[in-house]
Amino acid sequence: MPLRRAGAQRQFQLRQPPPPPPFPQCRAELVHVIILAPRAIPAGELRRYPAAANVGIMEFGLLLPSGSAQVPSRAIVDTAVTAERLGFDSVWAGDSMVRARLEPLTLLSAVAQATERVRLGTAVLIPAHRHPVQAAITLSSLDVLSGGRLVVGVGAGFPGFSEQEFNLVGVRFKTRFSHLDDTVTLWRQLWTGRPARFDGKVLHYDWLPEVPRPVQPGGPPVWLGGITPAALRRTGQLYDGWLPYPPDPADYAKGLATIREGGRDVTPALFATVYLDDDAERGTRALDEYCRAVYARPLDFVGRIQAMLTGPDLATQLARFAEAGAGHVLLRIAAVDPGTYAGQLEMAAELLSVLRRRLG
């Protein structure tokens, strides 16, 4: 179940919805989608998800609720196991020092030992929080321990939100993009060989250690989060995948077209925040409550930055992103109460099942 590296051919169809916060925001090759003969969907399911009759299938991931306000810490690994059982293709962990949460690479190491099939990803890792060489060793070790299932989504923080984190770790916020690109370039050199030294734009090392060789040739795929013109340019030049969260599918399509102008084949993914409810008004209230709990800001603000999806036409909303080119949808469930989260996860799996049966 490799996730694909740049240059490999690949076709996606669609599935469901989830996007991240207005703040911090990976590559891959998805292989285990098996399409069989079409089968009719029961009328009751079509009434519940009317758009399923016209939607194809895409890969789906689940953002694990690693924040302290969501699911008890000891239950998070169980959530990943449940997601694998329910048919999700990947599970992901976020990274931030602004809010209390489990460290993502530590969490994914535990998840790797408890699961067998799902890809393991970061959505997204902030490499500036870690020494670049030590991070290369940790990521390579995690790829080995997971049997080559790792995808590394990376980002460089969010203006007005992440400066304090960068100040804490001693990385200049103004040079965060150069620091990120240097780090990823260094990782790849360490994963594929034994460089004697490294000289990037901001990172310089006169001596480098030997790093354990990852299972995936060339190392884990690295996806970049972001949709600014600079992020699109850098994605097309250096990264293996794209993991943005724009609210408008038209912006997604435009961004993907810009990335592909450089001729680099990247994995097109989407981060979407969802609340499953047939009542759009009630679902919107739930999204607003989630935004206020997580970001201390209303949905009206967060929804202008991130994809926030709910209502009976959820499949249709996802279909629009699929038509725009998204091939892997990472869902973040907008619930902080453990009981609500568990119910939402079961409903999300039900929608995935309906959409998959449409083609299989």
C-alpha positions in Angstrom: 0.0 0.0 0.0 2.6 2.5 -1.1 1.4 6.1 -1.5 3.2 7.2 -4.5 6.2 9.2 -5.3 6.6 11.9 -7.8 6.7 10.6 -11.3 4.4 7.7 -10.8 1.1 7.6 -12.7 -2.1 7.6 -10.8 -5.8 8.2 -11.0 -8.1 9.3 -8.3 -11.8 9.5 -7.8 -13.6 10.5 -4.7 -15.0 10.2 -1.3 -15.7 12.4 1.7 -14.9 15.7 3.5 -12.5 17.2 6.2 -10.1 20.4 6.5 -7.8 21.8 9.2 -7.5 25.1 11.1 -6.7 28.6 9.8 -3.2 27.9 11.1 -0.4 25.3 10.7 -0.8 23.0 7.9 2.7 15.4 2.5 3.4 12.9 -1.1 2.1 9.5 -1.6 1.2 6.6 -3.8 -2.2 5.1 -3.2 -2.6 1.6 -4.4 -5.1 -0.5 -2.6 -8.4 0.7 -4.2 -10.0 -2.3 -5.8 -12.8 -1.5 -8.3 -15.3 -4.3 -8.9 -18.5 -4.5 -10.8 -21.1 -1.8 -9.9 -23.7 -2.8 -7.4 -26.9 -1.0 -6.5 -27.0 1.0 -3.3 -30.0 0.3 -1.0 -32.6 3.0 -1.3 -32.4 3.9 2.3 -28.7 4.7 2.0 -29.3 6.8 -1.1 -31.9 8.8 0.8 -29.4 9.4 3.6 -26.6 10.2 1.2 -28.3 11.3 -2.1 -25.1 12.4 -3.8 -23.6 8.9 -3.4 -25.3 7.8 -6.6 -23.1 10.1 -8.6 -19.8 10.0 -6.7 -16.8 7.8 -7.3 -14.2 6.7 -4.8 -11.0 8.3 -3.6 -8.6 7.5 -0.7 -9.7 8.6 2.8 -7.7 9.4 5.8 -8.6 10.2 9.4 -6.9 12.9 11.6 -6.4 11.3 15.0 -7.8 13.4 17.9 -4.5 13.9 19.6 -5.4 17.2 21.3 -5.9 17.1 25.0 -9.5 18.3 24.7 -10.8 15.4 22.5 -10.2 11.7 23.3 -8.5 10.3 26.4 -4.8 9.8 25.4 -4.9 6.1 26.0 -7.8 5.7 23.6 -6.2 7.4 20.6 -4.3 4.3 19.4 -7.6 2.4 19.7 -9.1 5.1 17.5 -6.5 4.3 14.9 -7.2 0.6 15.1 -10.9 1.3 14.7 -10.3 3.5 11.7 -8.3 0.7 10.0 -11.1 -1.7 10.8 -13.7 0.7 9.4 -11.9 1.0 6.1 -9.9 4.2 6.3 -6.8 4.2 4.1 -4.6 6.3 6.4 -4.5 7.9 9.9 -2.7 11.1 10.6 -1.4 13.1 13.6 -1.1 16.9 13.9 1.8 18.9 15.3 1.7 22.1 17.4 3.2 23.6 20.6 0.5 26.2 20.9 -2.0 23.7 22.1 -1.4 20.6 24.3 -1.3 17.5 22.1 0.6 14.2 21.9 3.8 14.5 20.0 3.0 13.1 16.5 6.0 10.9 15.8 5.7 9.3 19.2 2.0 8.7 18.6 2.5 7.2 15.2 5.2 4.9 16.5 2.6 3.4 18.8 0.0 3.3 16.0 2.5 1.5 13.8 2.7 -1.4 16.2 -1.1 -1.6 16.6 -2.1 -1.5 12.9 -1.2 -3.5 9.8 -2.5 -1.8 6.7 -3.2 2.0 7.1 -0.7 4.5 6.0 0.6 6.7 8.8 1.0 10.5 8.2 1.7 13.8 9.8 -0.8 16.6 9.1 1.3 18.5 9.3 4.7 18.2 11.0 6.5 21.5 11.7 10.1 20.4 11.1 11.4 23.6 12.6 10.5 22.2 16.0 13.2 19.5 15.7 16.8 19.3 14.8 16.9 18.4 11.0 19.3 15.5 11.4 17.6 14.0 14.4 14.3 14.4 12.6 15.7 12.5 9.6 16.7 9.6 11.9 13.4 9.5 13.7 11.3 9.6 10.5 13.5 6.9 8.9 13.1 4.8 12.0 9.4 5.2 12.0 9.3 4.2 8.3 11.2 1.0 9.2 9.0 0.2 12.2 5.8 0.7 10.2 7.0 -1.4 7.3 7.2 1.5 4.9 3.8 3.1 5.6 4.9 6.6 6.5 3.9 9.8 4.7 5.4 13.1 6.0 3.2 16.1 5.6 5.1 19.3 6.5 4.4 23.0 7.0 6.0 26.2 8.1 3.5 27.6 10.5 0.9 30.3 10.1 1.5 34.1 10.4 0.0 35.6 13.5 -0.1 32.2 15.2 3.2 30.4 15.0 5.8 33.1 15.6 6.1 32.2 19.3 6.8 28.6 18.5 9.6 29.5 16.2 11.1 32.0 18.7 11.1 29.2 21.3 13.1 26.8 19.1 15.4 29.5 17.8 14.4 29.4 14.1 13.8 32.8 12.4 10.2 33.0 11.3 11.1 35.2 8.3 13.3 32.4 6.9 10.9 29.5 7.7 10.3 28.5 4.1 14.0 28.3 3.3 14.5 26.4 6.6 11.8 23.9 5.6 13.0 23.4 2.1 16.6 22.9 3.3 15.4 20.4 5.9 13.5 18.3 3.3 16.5 18.4 0.9 18.8 17.3 3.7 16.4 14.5 4.8 16.5 13.0 1.3 20.2 13.2 1.1 20.6 11.4 4.4 17.9 8.8 3.5 19.6 7.9 0.2 23.3 8.2 0.9 26.0 9.4 3.2 26.7 13.1 2.5 29.9 14.4 3.9 28.4 17.9 4.5 25.4 20.0 3.6 25.2 23.6 2.5 21.7 25.0 2.0 20.3 28.5 2.1 20.1 28.6 5.9 21.3 25.2 7.0 25.0 24.3 7.0 26.7 21.2 8.4 30.4 20.3 8.1 29.8 16.7 9.3 26.8 14.4 9.0 26.1 11.0 10.6 24.9 7.8 8.9 21.1 7.4 9.0 19.1 4.2 9.1 17.9 3.5 5.5 14.1 3.8 5.2 12.0 1.0 3.8 10.6 3.2 1.1 13.1 3.8 -1.7 14.3 7.4 -1.4 12.6 7.8 1.9 9.0 8.5 2.9 7.0 10.8 0.6 6.9 14.4 1.7 3.7 16.5 1.2 3.6 20.2 1.6 0.6 22.1 3.1 -0.2 25.6 1.8 -1.9 27.3 -1.1 0.0 30.6 -1.4 1.7 31.3 -4.8 5.1 30.6 -3.1 3.8 27.3 -1.6 2.4 26.2 -5.0 5.7 27.0 -6.7 7.7 25.1 -4.1 5.4 22.1 -4.2 5.9 21.8 -7.9 9.7 22.0 -7.5 10.5 19.9 -4.5 7.6 18.0 -2.9 5.9 14.7 -3.6 2.3 15.7 -2.6 0.1 18.7 -1.8 -2.1 18.9 1.3 -4.0 22.2 1.4 -7.4 23.0 2.9 -9.1 25.7 0.7 -12.8 26.2 1.2 -13.5 26.6 -2.6 -12.9 23.7 -5.0 -12.2 26.2 -7.7 -9.2 27.5 -5.8 -8.0 23.9 -5.3 -8.2 23.2 -9.1 -6.4 26.4 -9.9 -3.6 25.6 -7.3 -3.2 22.1 -8.6 -2.9 23.3 -12.2 -0.2 25.8 -11.1 1.7 23.0 -9.4 1.5 20.7 -12.5 2.8 23.4 -14.8 6.3 22.5 -13.7 5.8 18.9 -14.9 6.2 17.3 -11.5 3.7 14.6 -10.7 2.5 15.1 -7.1 -0.1 13.4 -5.0 -3.1 15.8 -4.8 -4.7 15.6 -1.3 -7.1 17.7 0.7 -7.5 18.4 4.4 -11.2 18.8 5.3 -13.0 19.3 8.6 -16.4 17.7 8.7 -19.4 17.2 10.9 -21.8 14.6 9.7 -25.4 15.6 10.1 -28.4 15.6 7.7 -29.5 18.9 9.3 -27.3 21.6 7.8 -28.2 24.2 10.5 -27.4 21.8 13.3 -24.1 20.7 11.6 -23.1 24.4 11.1 -23.6 25.0 14.8 -21.4 22.0 15.6 -18.7 23.3 13.3 -18.9 26.7 15.0 -18.6 25.2 18.4 -15.6 23.2 17.3 -13.9 26.3 15.9 -14.5 28.3 19.1 -13.2 25.4 21.2 -10.1 24.8 19.2 -9.2 28.2 17.8 -11.2 30.6 20.0 -12.6 32.0 16.8 -16.0 31.5 15.1 -16.8 29.5 12.0 -17.3 32.7 10.0 -13.6 33.4 10.4 -12.2 29.8 10.2 -14.5 28.9 7.3 -12.9 31.6 5.1 -9.6 29.8 5.4 -10.4 26.1 5.7 -12.8 23.6 4.1 -15.5 23.1 6.7 -18.2 20.7 5.5 -21.5 19.5 6.8 -25.1 18.8 5.8 -27.0 16.2 3.7 -25.0 17.0 0.6 -21.7 16.2 2.1 -20.9 13.7 -0.7 -21.6 16.4 -3.3 -19.3 18.8 -1.5 -16.6 16.2 -1.6 -17.3 15.4 -5.2 -16.6 19.0 -6.2 -13.1 18.7 -4.7 -12.6 15.4 -6.5 -13.6 17.0 -9.8 -11.1 19.7 -8.9 -8.4 17.0 -8.8 -8.2 15.9 -5.1 -7.3 12.2 -4.8 -6.8 11.7 -1.1 -9.1 13.3 1.5 -7.9 13.7 5.0 -10.9 14.1 7.3 -10.9 15.9 10.6 -14.0 15.2 12.6 -15.2 18.4 14.3 -16.0 17.0 17.7 -14.3 17.4 21.1 -16.6 15.3 23.2 -15.4 11.6 23.1 -18.9 10.2 22.8 -19.8 12.6 19.9 -16.5 11.8 18.2 -17.1 8.0 18.4 -20.6 8.5 16.8 -19.2 10.7 14.1 -16.5 8.2 13.3 -19.0 5.5 12.8 -21.1 7.8 10.5 -18.0 8.7 8.5 -17.2 5.0 8.0 -20.8 4.5 6.8 -20.5 7.2 4.2 -17.2 5.8 3.0 -18.9 2.4 2.7 -21.8 3.8 0.7 -19.4 5.6 -1.7 -17.2 2.6 -2.2 -20.1 0.3 -3.0 -21.1 2.8 -5.7 -18.0 1.5 -7.6 -17.5 -1.9 -6.0 
